[in-house]
Amino acid sequence: MNSKNNHFFTYFLITIIAVTFGVILGATYQQNRVNNFQNGFPNFSFKNDEKLDKILRVIKSNYVDSVNTDSLQELAINDILNSLDPHTVYLPPVQAKIQNESLEGNFDGIGIEYFVLNDTLFVTHVREKGPSEKAGLNRGDKIIAVNGESLVVKGKQAEIVNKLRGKSGSKVNVSILRYGAEKPLSIDIVRGKITVSSIDVAFMIEPQVGFIKISRFGANTAEDFADELNALQKAGMKNLILDLRGNGGGYLNAATALADQFLTDNQLIVYTKGLHEPRTDYKATADGMFEKGSLVVLIDEGTASASEILAGAIQDLDRGLVIGRRSFGKGLVQEQFGFGDGSAMNLTIARYYTPSGRSIQKSYSKGKEAYKEEINRRFEHGDYTSLDSALNDSAFVNQKNNKQIFKTAKGRVVYGGGGIMPDIFISLDTSKYSPMYQKIMTMGLIQEFVYGKMTTSVKINKFKSLKDFRDNFKFSAEDYQAFLNYCNNKKLVINLKDATTSKSLIASQIKAMLARYYYGETGFYSVYSINDDFVNTALNKIKKAA
């Protein structure tokens, strides 16, 4: 066959193949149109990771009723993530924004703290040099309207309150009632950038003993902590109580930076590793500001994640005492992956291990609900009130059976797999609890009474200082009866036996709330610590060490 015939045959074959393919493609396209597929043409390179988008498109184009496919997508995402660990979660845009603002330590607003009191916002704190202080807002003012919208409107309170926030530089108008004023006042406030420290409080609780409480580990925690530590040392601090109770964690590098303040050069603080994450060691440097002196770390069942890293390092390296109750038990590291709509996914990428090599992550093999209920099960088991019950909890029994036994630098035995068991156990004192007290707390009546009644009746000027208030303010029998009458007016049935049982507890909490109102967080913790078994145990141990 000559060259000309070869070219003809090749051309003919290509034509036949093209026509045949076109017929098949056309037939398939028509069939897909009949089946109501959106694009008609088949997907010859169809992949599993395209299924979700495909299904949602088909539902949106063909389902019998109107459907919010965005909601369906979130349901599908949550179902996928629910099959992983309890801390891998999807965050819708608003939730992601709130979480990130909390950890970053700043947001746009007017710079106040408030308590909702009888359909008004009772201003409990005005940030120094903040937007509200500059505009003339005072502690004790009651905000009754925002931009002309009344807070009394039922069902819209949260929506109206949210209008206090807005872009820095924008203006918001508030209508307020001020004690002693004859009529409401109108104040314009220019919103600004509000920076919030993650250090709740730092003060000298006794001569040579500092007290620092941290609520979370955010972007500025290490810097804020160093500043507070330096100020306390200048005030004569030789020993420190570090309160991590209720600290749910945050940034890992913030926790390691704090641990570095207490540990000597090159000591291992924590290490992380995962399937796609090689082992990474975090070690102390020579720059610690408090490498000597007695250190006590307070923990409880609310102490989790990054705060457990810090407590675990102090315990494993025998740098200080850990006092309290067994911590939460979260030993997983998350990284946040953001999406274009503002939503995000917190994905677990590694586990962390304390210096002794233990993972303190408790089991989640029985599912998320059982995992969440584990804290409540501890209470039912008696872990909060009895050391024996805590040590015989199934989590620790399993640890021993599974030989998750480790040793500290000085050879003390510690366990992995179920949180951090403190060196000294503090039981939950329930002797002053009563059914009536539980109802009072649920209804928020202590705060209502303090802000609604006592802030206008207590003559704070007669106290020269916080110490004077702490030592000499007395919540009298007449004051307590006034509180019971207030509760009765709020439809709470007064049980005289319960009222007697819980009297000292209620009185101390009212005094602490008053101290917070007049003297800030230092006032609250200074007064609250008087009857705090955790703090008193820590102080006794520090005195014995001295």
ZIQUILIN-V615047 format. One record per residue. N is the residue number from 1. RES is the residue in three letters. PHI is phi in degrees with one decimal (none if undefined). PSI is psi in degrees with one decimal (* if undefined). Layout:
{{N,RES,PHI,PSI} {N,RES,PHI,PSI}}
//
This chain:
{{1,MET,none,128.5} {2,ASN,-77.3,174.7} {3,SER,-62.6,-37.8} {4,LYS,-63.6,-41.5} {5,ASN,-67.1,-35.8} {6,ASN,-61.8,-43.5} {7,HIS,-64.2,-39.6} {8,PHE,-63.9,-43.6} {9,PHE,-65.0,-41.9} {10,THR,-62.5,-45.7} {11,TYR,-60.0,-42.5} {12,PHE,-63.7,-42.2} {13,LEU,-65.5,-42.3} {14,ILE,-63.3,-40.2} {15,THR,-62.3,-44.5} {16,ILE,-62.3,-43.3} {17,ILE,-64.3,-43.5} {18,ALA,-62.9,-44.8} {19,VAL,-62.8,-44.4} {20,THR,-61.2,-45.9} {21,PHE,-60.3,-41.2} {22,GLY,-64.1,-39.6} {23,VAL,-63.6,-44.9} {24,ILE,-63.2,-45.3} {25,LEU,-62.5,-43.3} {26,GLY,-63.8,-41.7} {27,ALA,-64.7,-41.8} {28,THR,-65.4,-42.2} {29,TYR,-57.1,-45.4} {30,GLN,-64.8,-40.6} {31,GLN,-64.6,-40.2} {32,ASN,-66.8,-34.2} {33,ARG,-62.2,-42.7} {34,VAL,-61.7,-37.2} {35,ASN,-84.0,4.4} {36,ASN,66.1,30.2} {37,PHE,-72.9,147.1} {38,GLN,-66.8,-43.3} {39,ASN,-101.8,-4.7} {40,GLY,80.7,-53.4} {41,PHE,-75.7,145.3} {42,PRO,-72.3,156.6} {43,ASN,-100.4,98.0} {44,PHE,-72.5,-17.6} {45,SER,-113.3,38.6} {46,PHE,-63.0,132.3} {47,LYS,-121.9,154.3} {48,ASN,-59.8,-35.0} {49,ASP,-73.7,-2.0} {50,GLU,-100.4,-4.5} {51,LYS,-61.6,-45.5} {52,LEU,-60.0,-48.6} {53,ASP,-61.2,-40.2} {54,LYS,-62.8,-46.6} {55,ILE,-61.9,-44.2} {56,LEU,-64.7,-37.4} {57,ARG,-65.7,-42.2} {58,VAL,-64.3,-43.4} {59,ILE,-61.7,-45.8} {60,LYS,-61.6,-35.8} {61,SER,-87.8,-21.0} {62,ASN,-130.4,-10.5} {63,TYR,-68.4,148.9} {64,VAL,-64.2,-31.6} {65,ASP,-120.2,166.9} {66,SER,-68.9,135.1} {67,VAL,-134.9,137.7} {68,ASN,-86.0,98.6} {69,THR,-68.7,-23.7} {70,ASP,-63.1,-41.6} {71,SER,-66.2,-40.8} {72,LEU,-61.4,-39.6} {73,GLN,-63.6,-42.8} {74,GLU,-64.4,-37.5} {75,LEU,-61.5,-43.7} {76,ALA,-64.5,-42.7} {77,ILE,-62.4,-45.2} {78,ASN,-63.1,-37.9} {79,ASP,-63.1,-40.0} {80,ILE,-64.3,-49.1} {81,LEU,-69.4,-28.6} {82,ASN,-64.4,-19.8} {83,SER,-82.3,-5.2} {84,LEU,-98.1,-139.4} {85,ASP,-92.4,166.0} {86,PRO,-66.5,-15.3} {87,HIS,-105.9,-0.7} {88,THR,-87.1,113.7} {89,VAL,-139.3,155.6} {90,TYR,-97.9,133.8} {91,LEU,-115.3,114.7} {92,PRO,-57.9,162.1} {93,PRO,-50.3,-47.9} {94,VAL,-64.1,-44.1} {95,GLN,-65.4,-40.3} {96,ALA,-62.5,-40.4} {97,LYS,-64.1,-44.8} {98,ILE,-62.8,-45.0} {99,GLN,-62.5,-44.3} {100,ASN,-68.3,-37.2} {101,GLU,-63.2,-39.7} {102,SER,-63.1,-43.4} {103,LEU,-76.6,-34.7} {104,GLU,-74.4,-22.2} {105,GLY,80.8,20.4} {106,ASN,-152.3,152.2} {107,PHE,-159.7,169.4} {108,ASP,-94.6,129.5} {109,GLY,-172.3,-158.2} {110,ILE,-110.6,-5.8} {111,GLY,78.1,50.0} {112,ILE,-134.7,162.3} {113,GLU,-118.0,146.4} {114,TYR,-147.6,165.9} {115,PHE,-130.9,132.3} {116,VAL,-75.1,113.5} {117,LEU,-128.4,109.6} {118,ASN,50.4,54.8} {119,ASP,64.5,22.3} {120,THR,-132.2,162.2} {121,LEU,-98.6,109.0} {122,PHE,-85.1,116.7} {123,VAL,-76.6,113.5} {124,THR,-95.3,-20.3} {125,HIS,-156.5,136.0} {126,VAL,-115.6,122.2} {127,ARG,-64.4,130.7} {128,GLU,-60.9,130.1} {129,LYS,63.1,16.7} {130,GLY,-86.5,176.6} {131,PRO,-57.1,-41.8} {132,SER,-69.3,-40.2} {133,GLU,-64.0,-41.0} {134,LYS,-63.0,-31.5} {135,ALA,-84.3,-11.1} {136,GLY,102.4,10.6} {137,LEU,-74.0,140.5} {138,ASN,-118.1,154.8} {139,ARG,-61.1,135.0} {140,GLY,97.7,-14.0} {141,ASP,-66.2,149.3} {142,LYS,-113.9,117.0} {143,ILE,-83.4,120.7} {144,ILE,-108.5,-13.4} {145,ALA,-156.4,148.8} {146,VAL,-125.4,120.6} {147,ASN,52.6,39.9} {148,GLY,82.6,-5.4} {149,GLU,-95.1,125.5} {150,SER,-72.8,139.3} {151,LEU,-75.7,-10.7} {152,VAL,-75.7,-15.2} {153,VAL,-61.9,117.4} {154,LYS,-69.2,139.0} {155,GLY,84.2,-9.0} {156,LYS,-121.0,6.9} {157,GLN,-57.9,-50.6} {158,ALA,-60.7,-39.9} {159,GLU,-63.3,-41.7} {160,ILE,-70.0,-42.7} {161,VAL,-60.5,-38.4} {162,ASN,-60.6,-21.2} {163,LYS,-74.3,-8.4} {164,LEU,-67.8,-28.6} {165,ARG,-87.4,153.5} {166,GLY,174.7,179.7} {167,LYS,-64.9,142.4} {168,SER,-58.1,131.5} {169,GLY,99.2,-16.5} {170,SER,-82.9,164.3} {171,LYS,-113.1,143.9} {172,VAL,-134.5,141.6} {173,ASN,-105.6,133.8} {174,VAL,-124.2,142.0} {175,SER,-104.1,130.4} {176,ILE,-129.1,153.9} {177,LEU,-105.9,127.7} {178,ARG,-115.5,134.1} {179,TYR,-57.1,124.7} {180,GLY,94.5,-15.8} {181,ALA,-82.5,148.1} {182,GLU,-80.4,-27.0} {183,LYS,-145.1,163.5} {184,PRO,-60.3,149.5} {185,LEU,-109.4,148.3} {186,SER,-111.7,125.9} {187,ILE,-129.7,130.4} {188,ASP,-94.3,129.8} {189,ILE,-121.1,128.9} {190,VAL,-91.4,114.4} {191,ARG,-61.2,152.6} {192,GLY,-144.0,178.0} {193,LYS,-78.3,121.7} {194,ILE,-104.2,120.4} {195,THR,-102.8,124.8} {196,VAL,-113.5,124.1} {197,SER,-75.5,142.2} {198,SER,-86.2,0.3} {199,ILE,-88.5,110.4} {200,ASP,-63.6,-45.1} {201,VAL,-162.6,148.9} {202,ALA,-146.5,121.3} {203,PHE,-159.7,166.7} {204,MET,-84.1,108.6} {205,ILE,-80.4,-27.4} {206,GLU,-151.2,164.4} {207,PRO,-54.2,128.6} {208,GLN,72.2,1.6} {209,VAL,-120.3,117.6} {210,GLY,-94.6,157.0} {211,PHE,-133.5,123.4} {212,ILE,-128.8,129.2} {213,LYS,-115.1,133.0} {214,ILE,-123.1,128.6} {215,SER,-93.2,-23.0} {216,ARG,-163.0,162.7} {217,PHE,-107.6,98.6} {218,GLY,-105.8,-170.1} {219,ALA,-64.4,-30.4} {220,ASN,-107.0,6.9} {221,THR,-60.8,-44.7} {222,ALA,-61.3,-44.5} {223,GLU,-67.3,-44.7} {224,ASP,-61.7,-41.2} {225,PHE,-64.8,-43.4} {226,ALA,-60.3,-40.6} {227,ASP,-62.9,-45.8} {228,GLU,-67.6,-39.9} {229,LEU,-61.8,-43.3} {230,ASN,-62.5,-42.7} {231,ALA,-64.7,-39.8} {232,LEU,-69.1,-38.1} {233,GLN,-64.4,-36.5} {234,LYS,-67.3,-25.6} {235,ALA,-86.0,3.4} {236,GLY,103.0,14.8} {237,MET,-68.5,129.3} {238,LYS,-116.9,-21.2} {239,ASN,-135.5,155.3} {240,LEU,-137.8,136.5} {241,ILE,-107.0,118.7} {242,LEU,-107.4,113.7} {243,ASP,-95.7,110.8} {244,LEU,-111.3,17.0} {245,ARG,-64.7,133.3} {246,GLY,74.7,5.1} {247,ASN,-82.4,109.2} {248,GLY,-81.9,1.6} {249,GLY,107.7,-149.2} {250,GLY,145.3,-136.3} {251,TYR,-75.4,131.2} {252,LEU,-62.4,-42.0} {253,ASN,-67.1,-23.7} {254,ALA,-70.2,-40.2} {255,ALA,-66.4,-41.7} {256,THR,-68.7,-33.6} {257,ALA,-64.9,-38.1} {258,LEU,-69.6,-42.7} {259,ALA,-58.9,-35.1} {260,ASP,-60.8,-27.6} {261,GLN,-67.3,-23.0} {262,PHE,-105.9,-17.1} {263,LEU,-107.8,157.1} {264,THR,-85.9,168.5} {265,ASP,-54.5,131.1} {266,ASN,75.5,4.8} {267,GLN,-71.1,137.1} {268,LEU,-73.2,125.0} {269,ILE,-90.1,-48.4} {270,VAL,-166.9,157.4} {271,TYR,-135.7,150.8} {272,THR,-122.5,150.8} {273,LYS,-162.6,152.7} {274,GLY,-155.1,178.1} {275,LEU,-57.3,-42.0} {276,HIS,-106.3,5.8} {277,GLU,-122.6,111.1} {278,PRO,-65.2,159.1} {279,ARG,-56.7,131.2} {280,THR,-125.2,123.3} {281,ASP,-96.0,136.9} {282,TYR,-112.9,118.1} {283,LYS,-120.9,154.7} {284,ALA,-74.9,156.3} {285,THR,-108.2,-174.7} {286,ALA,-88.5,8.9} {287,ASP,-98.2,11.6} {288,GLY,-61.8,138.0} {289,MET,-91.4,-14.5} {290,PHE,-140.4,63.0} {291,GLU,-86.0,-10.9} {292,LYS,-128.8,161.3} {293,GLY,104.1,151.9} {294,SER,-66.6,134.7} {295,LEU,-128.8,129.3} {296,VAL,-125.1,129.9} {297,VAL,-110.6,126.2} {298,LEU,-98.0,129.2} {299,ILE,-133.7,161.2} {300,ASP,-150.7,-169.0} {301,GLU,-66.0,-13.8} {302,GLY,-92.1,-2.4} {303,THR,-80.5,117.8} {304,ALA,-142.3,157.0} {305,SER,58.3,-117.1} {306,ALA,-58.4,-34.7} {307,SER,-69.7,-28.4} {308,GLU,-73.1,-30.1} {309,ILE,-59.9,-47.9} {310,LEU,-64.1,-49.4} {311,ALA,-63.1,-39.3} {312,GLY,-65.0,-39.1} {313,ALA,-66.1,-44.2} {314,ILE,-62.1,-39.6} {315,GLN,-72.8,-48.9} {316,ASP,-62.4,-35.0} {317,LEU,-93.6,4.4} {318,ASP,54.5,36.4} {319,ARG,-78.1,-28.8} {320,GLY,-161.0,-175.9} {321,LEU,-96.8,140.9} {322,VAL,-107.8,120.9} {323,ILE,-121.1,138.9} {324,GLY,141.1,-134.9} {325,ARG,-127.2,163.6} {326,ARG,-54.1,132.9} {327,SER,-73.5,174.6} {328,PHE,-60.6,-49.6} {329,GLY,101.1,52.9} {330,LYS,-117.8,109.0} {331,GLY,-117.0,31.5} {332,LEU,-112.6,144.2} {333,VAL,-107.1,128.4} {334,GLN,-107.9,146.7} {335,GLU,-120.8,139.1} {336,GLN,-94.2,131.3} {337,PHE,-114.9,118.1} {338,GLY,-91.6,154.5} {339,PHE,-118.4,162.3} {340,GLY,-62.0,-24.2} {341,ASP,-89.0,5.7} {342,GLY,96.6,-11.4} {343,SER,-77.1,170.9} {344,ALA,-155.6,163.4} {345,MET,-125.5,124.2} {346,ASN,-89.8,107.3} {347,LEU,-108.7,129.6} {348,THR,-71.3,122.5} {349,ILE,-116.1,-13.5} {350,ALA,-161.5,166.1} {351,ARG,-107.5,152.4} {352,TYR,-111.6,154.3} {353,TYR,-132.8,134.2} {354,THR,-71.7,170.0} {355,PRO,-54.3,-32.1} {356,SER,-76.8,-8.8} {357,GLY,100.1,7.1} {358,ARG,-91.0,140.9} {359,SER,-96.5,128.1} {360,ILE,-97.6,9.2} {361,GLN,-65.6,123.1} {362,LYS,-77.5,161.6} {363,SER,-68.4,142.0} {364,TYR,-126.5,26.8} {365,SER,-68.3,-20.4} {366,LYS,-93.1,8.3} {367,GLY,101.1,167.4} {368,LYS,-65.8,-39.4} {369,GLU,-64.4,-44.6} {370,ALA,-63.9,-35.0} {371,TYR,-63.9,-44.8} {372,LYS,-66.6,-34.7} {373,GLU,-81.2,-6.4} {374,GLU,-60.5,-36.5} {375,ILE,-63.6,-43.6} {376,ASN,-65.3,-35.8} {377,ARG,-66.0,-32.2} {378,ARG,-59.4,-43.4} {379,PHE,-62.3,-44.7} {380,GLU,-64.6,-32.6} {381,HIS,-77.1,-16.5} {382,GLY,94.3,14.7} {383,ASP,-64.7,-27.3} {384,TYR,-78.9,-22.2} {385,THR,-113.0,-11.0} {386,SER,-139.7,126.6} {387,LEU,-64.4,-39.9} {388,ASP,-60.4,-42.3} {389,SER,-64.0,-40.9} {390,ALA,-63.8,-41.9} {391,LEU,-72.0,-26.0} {392,ASN,-95.6,5.8} {393,ASP,-58.6,146.1} {394,SER,-55.3,-32.6} {395,ALA,-60.8,-41.9} {396,PHE,-81.1,-31.4} {397,VAL,-61.1,-44.8} {398,ASN,-63.3,-36.7} {399,GLN,-60.2,-44.6} {400,LYS,-67.4,-42.1} {401,ASN,-63.5,-37.0} {402,ASN,-86.5,3.5} {403,LYS,58.5,38.9} {404,GLN,-85.5,58.7} {405,ILE,-107.2,131.3} {406,PHE,-132.6,168.9} {407,LYS,-129.5,143.3} {408,THR,-76.2,178.8} {409,ALA,-59.0,-30.4} {410,LYS,-98.3,9.4} {411,GLY,91.6,6.4} {412,ARG,-73.9,144.1} {413,VAL,-82.1,131.7} {414,VAL,-133.1,159.8} {415,TYR,-119.1,151.4} {416,GLY,-107.7,171.2} {417,GLY,87.1,8.4} {418,GLY,-162.7,33.7} {419,GLY,90.5,-178.3} {420,ILE,-104.2,119.4} {421,MET,-82.8,126.3} {422,PRO,-66.7,161.2} {423,ASP,-71.2,-34.4} {424,ILE,-126.6,123.4} {425,PHE,-88.7,134.8} {426,ILE,-115.6,116.1} {427,SER,-78.3,153.1} {428,LEU,-76.8,119.6} {429,ASP,-83.7,107.4} {430,THR,-103.9,8.9} {431,SER,-65.2,-25.1} {432,LYS,-100.1,0.8} {433,TYR,-80.6,144.5} {434,SER,-147.8,161.5} {435,PRO,-56.2,-37.5} {436,MET,-67.6,-39.5} {437,TYR,-63.0,-40.8} {438,GLN,-59.5,-41.4} {439,LYS,-67.4,-38.7} {440,ILE,-60.0,-43.2} {441,MET,-68.1,-42.2} {442,THR,-62.0,-38.3} {443,MET,-84.2,-6.4} {444,GLY,67.2,32.0} {445,LEU,-75.3,-26.6} {446,ILE,-65.3,-48.4} {447,GLN,-63.5,-41.8} {448,GLU,-58.4,-44.7} {449,PHE,-66.2,-44.0} {450,VAL,-63.3,-50.4} {451,TYR,-76.6,-31.5} {452,GLY,-86.2,-25.3} {453,LYS,-123.5,-52.7} {454,MET,-75.6,-28.5} {455,THR,-65.3,-19.3} {456,THR,-103.0,-8.8} {457,SER,-106.7,-26.3} {458,VAL,-78.2,128.4} {459,LYS,-87.2,85.1} {460,ILE,-67.6,-24.0} {461,ASN,-65.4,-19.1} {462,LYS,-77.1,-9.5} {463,PHE,-99.0,125.5} {464,LYS,-74.9,-25.1} {465,SER,-160.6,173.8} {466,LEU,-60.1,-42.3} {467,LYS,-61.5,-39.6} {468,ASP,-63.0,-43.2} {469,PHE,-63.6,-47.3} {470,ARG,-59.2,-41.1} {471,ASP,-82.3,-29.0} {472,ASN,-119.3,-13.8} {473,PHE,-71.9,130.1} {474,LYS,-122.3,129.6} {475,PHE,-88.6,101.9} {476,SER,-75.0,170.7} {477,ALA,-62.1,-36.1} {478,GLU,-66.0,-39.0} {479,ASP,-62.8,-41.2} {480,TYR,-67.7,-37.9} {481,GLN,-66.2,-36.4} {482,ALA,-63.9,-36.8} {483,PHE,-66.0,-43.3} {484,LEU,-63.6,-38.9} {485,ASN,-63.5,-39.0} {486,TYR,-62.3,-44.4} {487,CYS,-62.4,-40.7} {488,ASN,-63.5,-39.9} {489,ASN,-65.8,-22.4} {490,LYS,-90.8,18.3} {491,LYS,71.4,25.5} {492,LEU,-97.8,124.7} {493,VAL,-73.5,125.6} {494,ILE,-88.3,120.3} {495,ASN,-102.0,116.3} {496,LEU,-62.4,-35.8} {497,LYS,-65.7,-46.2} {498,ASP,-63.7,-37.5} {499,ALA,-63.4,-36.3} {500,THR,-72.3,-43.9} {501,THR,-58.6,-42.5} {502,SER,-99.3,5.3} {503,LYS,-57.4,-52.0} {504,SER,-65.3,-34.9} {505,LEU,-66.3,-46.3} {506,ILE,-64.7,-42.9} {507,ALA,-61.8,-42.3} {508,SER,-68.1,-34.9} {509,GLN,-71.9,-36.3} {510,ILE,-64.9,-41.4} {511,LYS,-63.9,-41.6} {512,ALA,-65.6,-38.4} {513,MET,-66.4,-39.3} {514,LEU,-63.4,-41.6} {515,ALA,-63.4,-37.5} {516,ARG,-63.6,-41.6} {517,TYR,-63.2,-43.7} {518,TYR,-91.4,-28.5} {519,TYR,-125.1,9.0} {520,GLY,75.8,-163.2} {521,GLU,-65.3,-33.7} {522,THR,-60.0,-42.2} {523,GLY,-61.4,-45.5} {524,PHE,-60.4,-53.7} {525,TYR,-71.2,-29.8} {526,SER,-62.7,-42.6} {527,VAL,-78.2,-42.9} {528,TYR,-62.2,-34.4} {529,SER,-67.4,-16.6} {530,ILE,-56.2,-40.3} {531,ASN,-112.6,23.1} {532,ASP,-94.1,110.6} {533,ASP,-62.3,-34.2} {534,PHE,-60.5,-52.4} {535,VAL,-66.0,-43.4} {536,ASN,-64.5,-37.3} {537,THR,-64.8,-42.5} {538,ALA,-61.2,-44.5} {539,LEU,-62.4,-39.9} {540,ASN,-64.6,-40.8} {541,LYS,-66.7,-39.2} {542,ILE,-65.1,-40.8} {543,LYS,-65.0,-39.7} {544,LYS,-66.9,-38.8} {545,ALA,-64.7,-34.3} {546,ALA,-70.3,*}}
//
